């Protein structure tokens, strides 16, 4: 447990300080890009449109198991080889794992939406938010752009930061890669479309399960950050989670989104448009739907504090275990 905690804490600290350097991305891309390329190949090879739904579901299970074998087993072997080296091995594993949380990149992408609105008006905001959400940006007014960015910030705080940390604590580098492989598969093939409803079933269901702990923890971190943020309300965050999280169409996204909505006095989620289709969803929070750029800046401040609190808690735990 101590070793996994040290690896995860080191990875989170390194990513907070440096992110994933652009020069490194240009040189070797990113682990999620490699994982996505493998998922794409499995989809093209195994997902045959002429097959019956039951067969496509079975091949989807095979694809998911193959993906996990290719991604996780080498990491297990690498971690087993490095851990006997002591602090040097832990350091190498922390550096490798630092590519998997997304604190800096998430903040930068969401902050770009606020900057886009401030400097380029609605068109600037729409262009920036289209890079982080799948909904039709042309359907969004300024409040809709802000809500979309805030929802993405809250949901990806869980998916992109808290969940990798949780699985890192359980398994170190292999645990974080296991989570990223499943989560990436869900984002690529876990949709209820004619092509992927059957083939992506296993990825979607497993992603729901492995995100359960992190979604609840992320709501807790947002609530604790709200308790220390002037103008935010921990009580309203807790009430929104209790009342609204279960109304979200996702079994997990409603928790951080409801916490963020309640903390900031906003209404998030609700009906929204993806392409030409309107998705009917429950509202998170009972506050204002007319969100502003200032609200997005407040959400970013809450996010930064929640990230810091998680890192401090991990570092404190590591210090206690080391004695």
PATILO-177139 format. One record per residue (C-alpha): residue in three letters; x, z, y. Coordinates in steps of 0.05 Angstrom, whole numbers, padded with zeros to 5 digits, always signed. Each point is the difference from the previous one (the first is absolute). Example, Ala and Ser with C-alpha at 12.3 -4.5 7.8 and 13.67 -1.06 7.14 Angstrom:
BEGIN
Ala+00246+00156-00090 Ser+00027-00013+00069 
***
This chain:
BEGIN
Unk+00000+00000+00000 Unk+00056+00018+00048 Unk+00035-00067-00012 Unk-00063-00040+00012 Unk-00014+00039+00063 Unk+00070-00014+00026 Unk-00005-00074-00015 Unk-00068-00006+00033 Unk+00019+00042+00061 Unk+00064-00040+00010 Unk-00038-00066-00006 Unk-00053+00021+00050 Unk+00052+00025+00050 Unk+00042-00064-00005 Unk-00062-00044+00009 Unk-00022+00041+00060 Unk+00068-00009+00032 Unk+00015-00072-00016 Unk-00061-00033-00031 Unk+00016-00063-00040 Unk+00053-00037+00041 Unk-00017-00072+00017 Unk+00070-00023-00021 Unk-00012+00030-00069 Unk-00068-00035-00005 Unk+00033-00066+00018 Unk+00054+00012-00052 Unk-00040+00024-00060 Unk-00072+00002+00022 Unk-00038+00063-00019 Unk-00020+00032-00067 Unk-00074-00013+00015 Unk+00016-00074+00011 Unk+00033-00003-00068 Unk-00058+00037-00032 Unk-00050-00046+00035 Unk+00037-00062-00025 Unk-00004+00026-00072 Unk-00075+00015+00008 Unk-00011-00070+00027 Unk+00035-00030-00060 Unk-00040+00043-00049 Unk-00064-00020+00035 Unk+00016-00074-00004 Unk+00022+00004-00073 Unk-00050+00047-00032 Unk-00063-00005+00043 Unk-00033-00061-00030 Unk-00065-00019+00034 Unk-00027-00031-00064 Unk+00005+00065-00038 Unk-00059+00047-00010 Unk-00003+00062+00045 Unk+00017+00047-00057 Unk+00062-00041-00016 Unk+00020-00002+00073 Unk-00007+00075+00005 Unk+00043+00009-00062 Unk+00053-00046+00028 Unk-00003+00040+00065 Unk+00017+00062-00039 Unk+00059-00037-00033 Unk+00024-00024+00068 Unk-00003+00071+00029 Unk+00038+00029-00059 Unk+00052-00055+00004 Unk+00008+00011+00075 Unk+00011+00075-00009 Unk+00049-00012-00057 Unk+00043-00047+00043 Unk-00003+00043+00062 Unk+00002+00071-00027 Unk+00043-00001-00063 Unk+00064-00024+00035 Unk-00011+00055+00053 Unk-00006+00052-00055 Unk+00065-00023-00031 Unk+00035-00002+00068 Unk-00024+00070+00019 Unk+00022+00027-00068 Unk+00069-00029+00011 Unk+00007+00025+00071 Unk-00026+00071-00005 Unk+00059+00027-00040 Unk+00044-00018+00060 Unk-00031+00057+00039 Unk-00007-00005+00075 Unk+00030-00070+00001 Unk-00052-00025-00049 Unk-00056+00034+00038 Unk+00025-00033+00064 Unk+00001-00069-00030 Unk-00070+00009-00027 Unk-00025+00025+00067 Unk+00029-00061+00035 Unk-00034-00047-00050 Unk-00066+00038+00005 Unk+00003-00002+00076 Unk-00026-00072-00003 Unk-00067+00023-00028 Unk-00034+00045+00053 Unk-00023-00035+00063 Unk-00001+00050+00057 Unk+00038-00042+00051 Unk-00029-00068-00017 Unk-00072+00026+00000 Unk+00011+00032+00068 Unk+00032-00063+00028 Unk-00056-00045-00024 Unk-00056+00044+00027 Unk+00036+00014+00065 Unk+00006-00076+00008 Unk-00076-00003+00002 Unk-00002+00050+00057 Unk+00054-00038+00037 Unk-00036-00066-00013 Unk-00063+00027+00031 Unk+00037+00031+00059 Unk+00042-00062+00016 Unk-00041-00058-00028 Unk-00071+00024+00004 Unk-00050-00013-00055 Unk+00036-00062-00025 Unk+00065+00039-00006 Unk-00034+00056-00038 Unk-00035-00048-00047 Unk+00065-00036-00016 Unk+00036+00065-00015 Unk-00055+00031-00041 Unk-00008-00063-00042 Unk+00069+00016-00030 Unk-00022+00066-00029 Unk-00074-00007-00019 Unk-00039-00052-00039 Unk-00062-00002+00043 Unk-00018-00058+00046 Unk+00036+00015+00066 Unk-00046-00048+00039 Unk-00058+00047-00016 Unk+00034+00060+00033 Unk-00009+00023+00071 Unk+00052+00048+00030 Unk-00033+00061-00032 Unk-00002-00037-00067 Unk+00074-00016+00005 Unk+00016+00073+00014 Unk-00044+00025-00057 Unk+00030-00051-00049 Unk+00071+00021+00018 Unk-00017+00074-00003 Unk-00033-00008-00068 Unk+00061-00038-00025 Unk+00045+00055+00026 Unk-00039+00054-00035 Unk-00009-00037-00066 Unk+00073-00023-00003 Unk+00024+00070+00016 Unk-00028+00017-00068 Unk+00019-00064-00037 Unk+00066-00014+00033 Unk+00029+00070+00011 Unk-00035+00058-00033 Unk-00012-00035-00067 Unk+00073-00023-00009 Unk+00022+00070+00017 Unk-00048+00031-00050 Unk+00023-00046-00056 Unk+00072+00009+00021 Unk-00007+00075-00010 Unk-00025-00013-00070 Unk+00050-00053-00021 Unk+00052-00015+00052 Unk+00017-00073+00010 Unk-00039-00023-00062 Unk-00061+00038+00023 Unk+00001-00032+00068 Unk+00010-00069-00030 Unk-00057+00012-00049 Unk-00046+00015+00058 Unk+00024-00059+00042 Unk-00009-00048-00058 Unk-00072+00021-00014 Unk-00018+00003+00074 Unk+00029-00069+00013 Unk-00037-00028-00061 Unk-00065+00029+00027 Unk+00011-00032+00068 Unk+00014-00068-00031 Unk-00047-00005-00060 Unk-00045+00061+00004 Unk-00055-00036+00039 Unk-00072-00013-00023 Unk+00007-00075+00006 Unk-00017-00051-00054 Unk+00074-00009-00016 Unk+00020+00073-00002 Unk-00062+00042-00016 Unk+00018+00002-00074 Unk+00075-00013+00001 Unk+00013+00052+00055 Unk-00046+00052-00029 Unk+00056+00043-00031 Unk+00042-00002+00063 Unk-00058+00020+00044 Unk-00023+00057-00045 Unk+00070+00028-00009 Unk+00013-00004+00074 Unk-00063+00040+00013 Unk+00023+00054-00048 Unk+00072+00007+00023 Unk-00021+00003+00074 Unk-00048+00058-00010 Unk+00051+00056+00013 Unk+00033-00034+00060 Unk-00065-00017+00035 Unk-00020+00074-00002 Unk+00069+00022+00022 Unk+00001-00050+00057 Unk-00066+00028+00027 Unk+00032+00069-00003 Unk+00062-00022+00038 Unk-00042-00035+00054 Unk-00042+00063+00007 Unk+00061+00045+00006 Unk+00029-00048+00052 Unk-00065+00003+00038 Unk+00004+00076+00002 Unk+00066-00008+00039 Unk-00021-00058+00045 Unk-00033+00014+00067 Unk-00067-00035+00004 Unk-00006-00010-00075 Unk-00046+00042-00043 Unk+00017+00026-00069 Unk-00070+00027-00008 Unk-00032-00068+00014 Unk+00051-00033-00047 Unk-00020+00047-00056 Unk-00074-00009+00012 Unk+00007-00076+00001 Unk+00038+00000-00066 Unk-00052+00046-00032 Unk-00059-00040+00026 Unk+00025-00072+00000 Unk+00059-00013-00046 Unk-00045-00012-00060 Unk-00041-00052+00038 Unk+00058-00048+00005 Unk-00001-00059-00048 Unk+00070+00019-00022 Unk+00007+00065-00041 Unk+00064+00015+00039 Unk+00002-00033+00069 Unk-00057+00042+00027 Unk+00041+00064-00003 Unk+00055-00017+00051 Unk-00047-00044+00041 Unk-00052+00055+00006 Unk+00054+00051+00017 Unk+00028-00045+00054 Unk-00069-00016+00028 Unk-00020+00073+00003 Unk+00066+00022+00030 Unk-00005-00051+00056 Unk-00075+00003+00012 Unk-00010-00072-00023 Unk-00043-00039-00048 Unk+00040-00044-00048 Unk-00016-00047-00058 Unk-00074-00020+00000 Unk-00023-00073-00007 Unk+00056-00050+00011 Unk+00013-00074-00010 Unk+00051-00031-00048 Unk+00003-00075+00010 Unk-00074-00019+00006 Unk-00025+00058-00044 Unk-00025+00066+00028 Unk+00019+00061-00042 Unk-00050+00057+00008 Unk+00036+00067-00002 Unk-00014+00071+00022 Unk+00024+00026+00067 Unk+00056+00052+00000 Unk-00010+00052+00054 Unk-00056+00011+00050 Unk+00040-00014+00064 Unk+00007-00061+00045 Unk+00000-00070-00028 Unk+00025-00025+00067 Unk+00073+00015-00015 Unk+00054-00016+00052 Unk+00074-00015+00001 Unk+00011+00073+00020 Unk-00034+00021-00065 Unk+00048-00044-00039 Unk+00059+00032+00035 Unk-00030+00069-00018 Unk-00006-00022-00072 Unk+00072-00022-00001 Unk+00022+00068+00028 Unk-00041+00035-00054 Unk+00031-00045-00053 Unk+00071+00016+00024 Unk-00014+00075-00003 Unk-00031-00005-00070 Unk+00061-00038-00024 Unk+00047+00052+00030 Unk-00040+00057-00031 Unk+00003-00031-00069 Unk+00075-00010+00006 Unk+00011+00071+00025 Unk-00041+00027-00058 Unk+00042-00039-00050 Unk+00065+00022+00032 Unk-00023+00072+00001 Unk-00019-00004-00073 Unk+00068-00030-00018 Unk+00036+00055+00038 Unk-00040+00054-00036 Unk+00014-00030-00068 Unk+00074-00007+00015 Unk+00001+00074+00019 
***
